[in-house]
Amino acid sequence: MPLRLVTPPPAGPISLAEAKAHLRVDGSDEDELIAALILAAADSIGVQTSYGIPLVRQTWEITLPALSSCPLEIKAAQVTSIDSITYLDSDGATQTLSASTYTLVKGGR
């Protein structure tokens, strides 16, 4: 099941201002270091997918070889919505699966 990142996270998991407030830093002397530490921390725990738990909103696309009548189960933590499910019909035309034919079950792994 090839996954493709469509919309990457807009920023790190927290802003510089949030980190400075947590650290109780008032000045700007350490801004560069704090910003680098935010990125390093996010990278070390895998902002994208390393643990399967994204820290910030992002959009992914999955490509499957075929749809069947069997239930389709995609295991991904923290899925908040499914925008659409499209497929190629037997004539090679793109079709959109009706949202009434599938259900997002939240909380599963």
Buried (B, 14 or more C-beta within 10 A) or exposed (E): EEEEEEEEBEEBBBEBEEBBEEEEBEEEEBBEEBBEEBEEBBEEEEBBBEEEEBBBEBEBEEEEEEEEEEEEEEEBEEBEEEEEBEEEEEEEEEEEBEEEEEEEEEEEE
